Amino acid sequence: MRAYVTGGTGFVGSNIVKVFSERHGATVHCPVHRFVPAGTPGFSTERLDLLDDGAVQASVDEFDPDVIVHSMILNDFAAMYTDRDLAWRSYVGTTESLARAADRAEAKLILVSTDWVFDGTQPGADEDTPPNPVNLYGVLKMASERTALLSAERAAVARVSAVSGMHWLRDSTPRVQDGGFGYLVTSIVEALEAGEAFAVWEADNINMVASPSLASECAEVIWRIAADASATGVFHCCGADSVGRMELARLACEVFDLDVAMLASTAPDTGATGAVGEFPIPYDTSLAVRRTREVLNYEPPGVRELLARFRTERSTGDLAGR
Ligand SMILES: NC(=O)c1ccc[n+]([C@@H]2O[C@H](COP(=O)([O-])OP(=O)(O)OC[C@H]3O[C@@H](n4cnc5c(N)ncnc54)[C@H](OP(=O)(O)O)[C@@H]3O)[C@@H](O)[C@H]2O)c1
């Protein structure tokens, strides 16, 4: 399979690239933006700004993929709210460009999306539950989902949620903690391993409950969507369990053999993030994996299993599971 992966140097994208190329032997091409991976990454790259529609069309034509996985995002809430035009073009515009390019190549388009298309009062939302985003990121993702599904001949949406795991190309995370679950387990493990305490944010105005996933397992589900010609529509790429932030933190301590007494609870640090409190964040974004189970014949792992695999990936430097 020939896979064109956008955002392949990002956190989730680096897992998609690794699972597709190393585990499944796909030939992977990534447009890269500001960060260029060092050495021989195991996939081909080219400098490309995905906002440049002409360059995108030429690049996809040249690579001639079987599948396009679109995981690139403008990962900057402040920039999104300040420059709405840039935000729209980055999310919806790039999806529209890639839908056209995918059709010309007769490729399937898979858009990586998020549990934040739901409003936080829809616990257990499944793949058919109508989204109701409460902030600009969720709106842009919902609009991108519709664009992918309605514009491309063959399209799928892969919603990932509360993602933990390895970033295979970079050592540090962009944030220690935010209003979502991203980076939370990594930050807890890094702090406690260094002998430092960690204060888990708990408040009514942040994402308190979600369905955690492991980035490499999300990538595996995305591979199955790519490999199955009949797999189109919406899929939920997350684990089988829904947990609260502190419950996840405690489970991480158990699985990584860390001292749970080093955990504390605190209010979000609005000064550090500049985000919490500035826009609405969905409270409970737990997901159901109903259609994904049926269509892909897939059984999502529980949260302990996903954390155990993350521990293995951290210690071995290689993919775990499957
Ligand atoms: N992380 C999570 O917890 C989480 C949760 C739910 C959903 N998701 C979804 O997962 C996907 C990936 O998120 P992530 O956290 O992995 O993001 P990330 O680490 O911030 O990666 C974003 C990627 O997009 C690239 N990019 C940004 N602007 C670009 C442009 N104009 N042209 C080309 N490339 C550009 C970045 O390259 P440069 O760095 O070089 O600019 C980077 O490779 C997104 O669709 C997101 O909505 C993530």
The ligand as an SDF file (V2000), in Angstrom:
LIG
                    3D

 48 52  0  0  0  0  0  0  0  0999 V2000
   -3.0110   14.5330   20.5400 N   0  0  0  0  0  0  0  0  0  0  0  0
   -4.2400   14.2520   20.9840 C   0  0  0  0  0  0  0  0  0  0  0  0
   -4.4320   13.9990   22.1850 O   0  0  0  0  0  0  0  0  0  0  0  0
   -5.4020   14.2100   20.0230 C   0  0  0  0  0  0  0  0  0  0  0  0
   -6.6910   14.0040   20.5430 C   0  0  0  0  0  0  0  0  0  0  0  0
   -7.7660   13.9760   19.6620 C   0  0  0  0  0  0  0  0  0  0  0  0
   -7.5530   14.1390   18.2950 C   0  0  0  0  0  0  0  0  0  0  0  0
   -6.2950   14.3690   17.8260 N   0  0  0  0  0  0  0  0  0  0  0  0
   -6.1320   14.5550   16.3660 C   0  0  0  0  0  0  0  0  0  0  0  0
   -4.9570   13.8800   15.9280 O   0  0  0  0  0  0  0  0  0  0  0  0
   -4.3860   14.5830   14.8330 C   0  0  0  0  0  0  0  0  0  0  0  0
   -2.9200   14.8460   15.1100 C   0  0  0  0  0  0  0  0  0  0  0  0
   -2.7870   15.6170   16.3020 O   0  0  0  0  0  0  0  0  0  0  0  0
   -1.3970   15.7010   17.0570 P   0  0  0  0  0  0  0  0  0  0  0  0
   -1.6620   15.9820   18.4810 O   0  0  0  0  0  0  0  0  0  0  0  0
   -0.5670   14.5390   16.6760 O   0  0  0  0  0  0  0  0  0  0  0  0
   -0.7880   17.0390   16.4000 O   0  0  0  0  0  0  0  0  0  0  0  0
    0.7250   17.5580   16.3680 P   0  0  0  0  0  0  0  0  0  0  0  0
    1.6300   16.6750   17.1320 O   0  0  0  0  0  0  0  0  0  0  0  0
    0.6730   19.0090   16.7280 O   0  0  0  0  0  0  0  0  0  0  0  0
    1.1120   17.4350   14.8160 O   0  0  0  0  0  0  0  0  0  0  0  0
    0.6280   18.3340   13.8690 C   0  0  0  0  0  0  0  0  0  0  0  0
    1.3520   18.0510   12.5670 C   0  0  0  0  0  0  0  0  0  0  0  0
    0.8280   18.9100   11.5380 O   0  0  0  0  0  0  0  0  0  0  0  0
    1.9210   19.5170   10.8430 C   0  0  0  0  0  0  0  0  0  0  0  0
    1.4920   20.7880   10.2570 N   0  0  0  0  0  0  0  0  0  0  0  0
    0.9740   21.8510   10.8960 C   0  0  0  0  0  0  0  0  0  0  0  0
    0.7090   22.8500   10.0220 N   0  0  0  0  0  0  0  0  0  0  0  0
    1.0580   22.3720    8.7900 C   0  0  0  0  0  0  0  0  0  0  0  0
    1.0100   22.9300    7.4740 C   0  0  0  0  0  0  0  0  0  0  0  0
    0.5320   24.1720    7.2480 N   0  0  0  0  0  0  0  0  0  0  0  0
    1.4720   22.1710    6.4430 N   0  0  0  0  0  0  0  0  0  0  0  0
    1.9540   20.9120    6.6630 C   0  0  0  0  0  0  0  0  0  0  0  0
    2.0050   20.3380    7.8800 N   0  0  0  0  0  0  0  0  0  0  0  0
    1.5730   21.0640    8.9360 C   0  0  0  0  0  0  0  0  0  0  0  0
    2.9810   19.6810   11.9040 C   0  0  0  0  0  0  0  0  0  0  0  0
    4.2570   19.8840   11.3380 O   0  0  0  0  0  0  0  0  0  0  0  0
    5.2200   21.0710   11.9540 P   0  0  0  0  0  0  0  0  0  0  0  0
    5.3310   20.7900   13.4230 O   0  0  0  0  0  0  0  0  0  0  0  0
    6.4870   20.8880   11.2120 O   0  0  0  0  0  0  0  0  0  0  0  0
    4.5070   22.3580   11.6530 O   0  0  0  0  0  0  0  0  0  0  0  0
    2.8640   18.3400   12.6170 C   0  0  0  0  0  0  0  0  0  0  0  0
    3.5470   17.3420   11.9050 O   0  0  0  0  0  0  0  0  0  0  0  0
   -5.2200   15.8460   14.6550 C   0  0  0  0  0  0  0  0  0  0  0  0
   -6.1340   15.6460   13.5950 O   0  0  0  0  0  0  0  0  0  0  0  0
   -5.9570   16.0120   15.9730 C   0  0  0  0  0  0  0  0  0  0  0  0
   -7.1760   16.6750   15.8140 O   0  0  0  0  0  0  0  0  0  0  0  0
   -5.2170   14.4150   18.6520 C   0  0  0  0  0  0  0  0  0  0  0  0
  1  2  1  0
  2  3  2  0
  2  4  1  0
  4  5  1  0
  4 48  2  0
  5  6  2  0
  6  7  1  0
  7  8  2  0
  8  9  1  0
  8 48  1  0
  9 10  1  0
  9 46  1  0
 10 11  1  0
 11 12  1  0
 11 44  1  0
 12 13  1  0
 13 14  1  0
 14 15  2  0
 14 16  1  0
 14 17  1  0
 17 18  1  0
 18 19  2  0
 18 20  1  0
 18 21  1  0
 21 22  1  0
 22 23  1  0
 23 24  1  0
 23 42  1  0
 24 25  1  0
 25 26  1  0
 25 36  1  0
 26 27  1  0
 26 35  1  0
 27 28  2  0
 28 29  1  0
 29 30  1  0
 29 35  2  0
 30 31  1  0
 30 32  2  0
 32 33  1  0
 33 34  2  0
 34 35  1  0
 36 37  1  0
 36 42  1  0
 37 38  1  0
 38 39  2  0
 38 40  1  0
 38 41  1  0
 42 43  1  0
 44 45  1  0
 44 46  1  0
 46 47  1  0
M  CHG  2   8   1  16  -1
M  END
$$$$
